[in-house]
């Protein structure tokens, strides 16, 4: 491991390591307005959601690295404490990249980026028509995190109105495939969060709780056939199932059962999300390997 304390690095070196290691990061495309009515757009990847009651999101516009001066978004928010935060999709990522340029404060960045302003319903800054997800926000707090170049300013926002393109919904959920969001990595890299890049994992239930990795039987944890990821999926069960189904599996066709194919079937079942079948195959393989008299 490369180990270092930030005090021993330059600010750009620390910045590169943080952005390379903390990713992918969702992008907030933030619309603000100046006291003179000039529209501003800027993307921020120091961004996240921090509660639903009330709905709170936050992002951080940093001071300029070269001289510690404030960027237009921060100046606008201090004067007009409202904004609209938009999702960034693959369709608009090139226009959003344009918005990261440091245009002068008197430039309408909607026009500069080729994005369409539409009126908000509660706050003064405009919304971006091309984004399918908008959050109208009022600023709760601005917390300076430092006074030097590249220091952050935490902008804590309360969402006062949501706008969601109805085509994004799959039932009650927003489908990542329909949204096609992008996220930031280090350097010039981005990440597209749709298609083969996304996957689902069942959440551990609260009742009954999963047994946990440490409660798996020794024969399973010591097997060379299962990876740590496999074992974690087995450990989602509330306990080790009884042997009955595994014994029935073997006795139905003893000649067709051998340990190695059964272990592979267990792994295949885990990949498909059928944890019950995975346990059945794994226990059957163990019974055969251990020459349990019930299946001999």
BATORDO-501436 format. One record per residue (C-alpha): residue number from 0; chain; x, y negated, z negated. Coordinates in Angstrom, 3 decimals, m for minus. Layout:
BEGIN
nr/kette/east/north/up
NUM/A/X/Y/Z
...
! end
This chain:
BEGIN
nr/kette/east/north/up
0/A/0.000/0.000/0.000
1/A/1.085/m3.546/0.755
2/A/0.568/m5.358/m2.562
3/A/0.941/m9.097/m2.991
4/A/m0.319/m11.955/m5.154
5/A/m1.957/m14.843/m3.274
6/A/0.399/m17.320/m4.987
7/A/3.255/m15.707/m3.035
8/A/1.532/m16.224/0.333
9/A/0.806/m19.248/2.456
10/A/m2.866/m20.200/2.765
11/A/m3.036/m18.958/6.398
12/A/m1.563/m15.612/5.333
13/A/m4.151/m15.226/2.560
14/A/m6.896/m16.282/4.963
15/A/m5.862/m13.647/7.522
16/A/m5.810/m10.869/4.918
17/A/m9.192/m11.838/3.458
18/A/m10.914/m12.023/6.818
19/A/m9.322/m8.806/8.005
20/A/m10.260/m6.842/4.897
21/A/m13.654/m8.355/4.050
22/A/m15.715/m7.383/7.044
23/A/m17.909/m7.125/8.888
24/A/m19.400/m10.369/7.615
25/A/m22.855/m11.575/8.720
26/A/m22.856/m14.915/10.508
27/A/m25.033/m17.820/9.412
28/A/m25.737/m20.225/12.259
29/A/m26.532/m23.343/10.240
30/A/m28.500/m26.305/11.554
31/A/m28.171/m29.602/9.668
32/A/m28.956/m33.209/10.433
33/A/m27.029/m36.395/9.681
34/A/m28.629/m39.446/8.011
35/A/m28.667/m41.014/11.504
36/A/m30.594/m38.058/12.948
37/A/m27.709/m36.374/14.814
38/A/m28.254/m32.612/15.072
39/A/m25.402/m30.341/14.021
40/A/m24.875/m26.593/14.460
41/A/m22.076/m24.543/12.972
42/A/m21.480/m20.829/12.288
43/A/m20.233/m19.539/8.923
44/A/m19.191/m15.993/8.097
45/A/m18.725/m16.593/4.378
46/A/m22.448/m15.892/3.961
47/A/m24.857/m13.611/2.129
48/A/m28.241/m13.129/0.417
49/A/m28.390/m13.237/m3.380
50/A/m31.976/m12.672/m4.494
51/A/m35.564/m12.363/m3.335
52/A/m37.525/m14.021/m6.157
53/A/m36.825/m16.803/m5.455
54/A/m35.236/m16.033/m2.069
55/A/m31.656/m17.305/m2.272
56/A/m28.950/m17.304/0.388
57/A/m25.545/m18.957/0.257
58/A/m22.725/m19.829/2.608
59/A/m19.433/m21.640/2.302
60/A/m18.099/m24.367/4.610
61/A/m14.406/m24.703/3.865
62/A/m12.448/m27.927/3.798
63/A/m10.269/m28.348/6.869
64/A/m7.037/m26.427/6.454
65/A/m4.836/m29.106/7.952
66/A/m5.828/m32.043/5.720
67/A/m8.544/m30.951/3.240
68/A/m11.189/m33.172/4.838
69/A/m14.888/m32.290/4.827
70/A/m16.606/m30.874/7.912
71/A/m19.825/m32.287/9.346
72/A/m22.050/m29.573/7.851
73/A/m20.918/m30.359/4.305
74/A/m21.240/m34.120/4.810
75/A/m24.717/m33.684/6.265
76/A/m25.892/m31.448/3.423
77/A/m24.748/m33.944/0.804
78/A/m26.769/m36.640/2.561
79/A/m29.756/m34.540/3.697
80/A/m29.916/m31.425/1.455
81/A/m31.791/m29.181/3.880
82/A/m30.778/m26.714/6.580
83/A/m31.985/m23.883/8.775
84/A/m29.991/m20.658/8.793
85/A/m30.321/m18.410/11.830
86/A/m29.323/m14.859/12.649
87/A/m26.687/m14.559/15.361
88/A/m27.472/m11.916/17.974
89/A/m25.367/m10.530/20.774
90/A/m27.401/m12.529/23.301
91/A/m26.317/m15.878/21.835
92/A/m22.870/m15.113/20.441
93/A/m21.073/m17.053/23.188
94/A/m23.118/m20.194/22.546
95/A/m22.470/m19.735/18.819
96/A/m18.755/m19.462/19.523
97/A/m19.013/m22.880/21.204
98/A/m20.665/m24.225/18.050
99/A/m17.525/m23.388/16.069
100/A/m15.631/m26.108/17.968
101/A/m15.060/m29.300/15.979
102/A/m17.131/m31.781/17.977
103/A/m17.200/m35.371/16.694
104/A/m19.992/m36.226/14.223
105/A/m21.987/m38.175/16.829
106/A/m22.314/m35.172/19.199
107/A/m25.642/m33.315/19.386
108/A/m24.322/m29.767/19.079
109/A/m27.551/m28.186/20.333
110/A/m26.802/m29.837/23.671
111/A/m23.096/m29.012/23.485
112/A/m23.824/m25.320/22.863
113/A/m26.708/m24.893/25.301
114/A/m29.184/m23.921/22.571
115/A/m32.759/m25.191/22.348
116/A/m33.942/m27.239/19.336
117/A/m37.482/m26.674/18.078
118/A/m39.118/m28.428/15.099
119/A/m39.027/m26.875/11.662
120/A/m42.210/m26.847/9.590
121/A/m40.884/m27.883/6.163
122/A/m37.303/m29.155/6.497
123/A/m35.889/m31.879/8.754
124/A/m33.151/m29.981/10.664
125/A/m34.316/m28.261/13.853
126/A/m34.453/m24.536/14.479
127/A/m32.690/m22.645/17.285
128/A/m35.293/m21.230/19.671
129/A/m32.991/m18.501/20.985
130/A/m32.419/m16.872/17.576
131/A/m35.096/m14.359/16.524
132/A/m34.724/m14.982/12.762
133/A/m34.824/m18.388/11.041
134/A/m34.731/m19.412/7.381
135/A/m35.759/m22.960/6.517
136/A/m33.833/m23.833/3.374
137/A/m33.623/m26.486/0.703
138/A/m30.265/m26.895/m1.037
139/A/m30.277/m25.949/m4.717
140/A/m26.625/m26.567/m5.492
141/A/m23.315/m27.394/m3.856
142/A/m20.374/m26.000/m5.804
143/A/m16.863/m27.127/m4.775
144/A/m14.453/m24.197/m5.124
145/A/m11.251/m26.196/m4.750
146/A/m9.860/m29.494/m3.512
147/A/m7.185/m28.390/m1.039
148/A/m7.292/m27.402/2.610
149/A/m9.258/m24.160/3.200
150/A/m11.018/m24.460/m0.177
151/A/m14.631/m23.353/m0.028
152/A/m17.837/m25.117/m1.009
153/A/m20.594/m22.766/m2.078
154/A/m23.927/m23.950/m0.668
155/A/m26.756/m22.264/m2.600
156/A/m29.989/m22.414/m0.616
157/A/m33.588/m21.546/m1.444
158/A/m35.512/m20.185/1.518
159/A/m38.793/m22.066/1.787
160/A/m40.028/m20.626/5.089
161/A/m39.119/m17.605/7.230
162/A/m39.693/m17.230/10.956
163/A/m39.256/m13.756/12.478
164/A/m39.803/m12.735/16.095
165/A/m42.526/m10.076/15.872
166/A/m40.696/m7.939/18.427
167/A/m38.015/m7.217/15.800
168/A/m40.340/m5.181/13.601
169/A/m40.423/m1.395/13.434
170/A/m43.264/m0.989/10.977
171/A/m42.473/m3.295/8.054
172/A/m38.719/m3.269/8.665
173/A/m36.596/m5.368/10.984
174/A/m34.932/m2.951/13.397
175/A/m31.201/m3.601/13.862
176/A/m31.453/m2.207/17.382
177/A/m34.162/m4.712/18.278
178/A/m32.326/m7.563/16.571
179/A/m28.848/m6.642/17.891
180/A/m26.934/m8.771/15.348
181/A/m23.230/m9.484/15.472
182/A/m20.808/m9.956/12.598
183/A/m17.312/m11.363/12.149
184/A/m14.134/m9.461/11.509
185/A/m10.580/m10.821/11.275
186/A/m8.857/m12.842/13.982
187/A/m10.994/m13.101/17.125
188/A/m12.815/m9.821/16.492
189/A/m16.569/m9.463/16.240
190/A/m18.734/m6.419/15.472
191/A/m22.032/m5.494/17.151
192/A/m24.395/m3.911/14.593
193/A/m26.696/m1.831/16.776
194/A/m26.767/1.389/18.794
195/A/m24.145/3.973/17.870
196/A/m22.574/1.565/15.358
197/A/m25.465/1.888/12.885
198/A/m26.586/4.850/10.794
199/A/m28.922/5.605/7.898
200/A/m28.245/7.077/4.448
201/A/m30.976/8.124/2.012
202/A/m30.840/6.064/m1.178
203/A/m30.321/8.004/m4.415
204/A/m33.653/8.397/m6.161
205/A/m34.233/6.975/m9.630
206/A/m36.191/10.000/m10.841
207/A/m34.841/12.556/m10.891
208/A/m31.340/11.124/m10.700
209/A/m28.772/12.800/m8.429
210/A/m26.594/15.314/m10.244
211/A/m23.441/13.446/m9.195
212/A/m20.154/14.637/m7.740
213/A/m18.734/15.760/m11.088
214/A/m21.654/18.138/m11.756
215/A/m21.232/20.140/m8.539
216/A/m20.323/23.801/m9.135
217/A/m16.606/24.550/m9.084
218/A/m16.943/26.959/m6.142
219/A/m18.331/24.126/m4.019
220/A/m15.866/21.436/m5.081
221/A/m12.885/23.738/m4.606
222/A/m13.922/24.923/m1.146
223/A/m11.619/23.803/1.647
224/A/m14.557/23.851/4.056
225/A/m16.265/20.742/2.715
226/A/m14.978/17.189/2.850
227/A/m15.470/14.664/0.009
228/A/m18.216/13.101/2.137
229/A/m19.947/16.480/2.409
230/A/m19.747/16.948/m1.349
231/A/m21.226/13.494/m1.980
232/A/m24.230/14.478/0.133
233/A/m24.658/17.726/m1.792
234/A/m24.455/15.678/m5.009
235/A/m27.603/13.707/m4.100
236/A/m29.613/16.741/m5.275
237/A/m30.928/16.609/m8.837
238/A/m29.404/20.021/m9.548
239/A/m28.111/23.199/m7.948
240/A/m31.053/25.010/m6.324
241/A/m31.784/28.601/m7.371
242/A/m30.186/31.442/m5.406
243/A/m33.476/32.974/m4.239
244/A/m33.706/31.339/m0.808
245/A/m30.032/32.010/m0.089
246/A/m30.422/35.691/m1.020
247/A/m33.492/35.966/1.212
248/A/m31.551/34.367/4.062
249/A/m28.871/37.043/3.816
250/A/m31.106/40.055/3.209
251/A/m33.357/39.223/6.183
252/A/m30.465/40.028/8.515
253/A/m27.350/41.045/6.614
254/A/m25.512/42.023/9.795
255/A/m25.855/38.506/11.228
256/A/m24.564/36.719/8.107
257/A/m20.952/35.903/7.355
258/A/m19.483/33.185/5.184
259/A/m17.716/31.013/7.759
260/A/m20.701/30.461/10.107
261/A/m22.912/29.806/7.079
262/A/m20.549/27.085/5.862
263/A/m20.620/25.498/9.301
264/A/m24.415/25.657/9.255
265/A/m24.339/23.912/5.865
266/A/m22.230/21.092/7.306
267/A/m24.519/20.783/10.331
268/A/m27.550/20.592/8.041
269/A/m25.883/17.839/6.006
270/A/m25.234/15.838/9.179
271/A/m28.888/16.130/10.172
272/A/m30.073/15.086/6.725
273/A/m31.565/18.460/5.728
274/A/m29.978/18.764/2.298
275/A/m32.211/21.691/1.253
276/A/m31.019/23.800/4.185
277/A/m27.431/22.739/3.523
278/A/m27.617/24.044/m0.036
279/A/m29.235/27.277/1.136
280/A/m26.466/27.954/3.650
281/A/m23.703/26.911/1.242
282/A/m24.999/29.143/m1.568
283/A/m25.402/32.059/0.843
284/A/m21.803/31.628/2.002
285/A/m20.621/31.534/m1.609
286/A/m22.535/34.707/m2.490
287/A/m20.920/36.522/0.411
288/A/m17.437/35.214/m0.348
289/A/m17.722/36.136/m4.016
290/A/m19.168/39.594/m3.093
291/A/m22.163/39.035/m5.300
292/A/m23.782/42.479/m5.834
293/A/m27.211/41.089/m4.945
294/A/m26.199/40.701/m1.305
295/A/m23.744/43.566/m0.926
! end
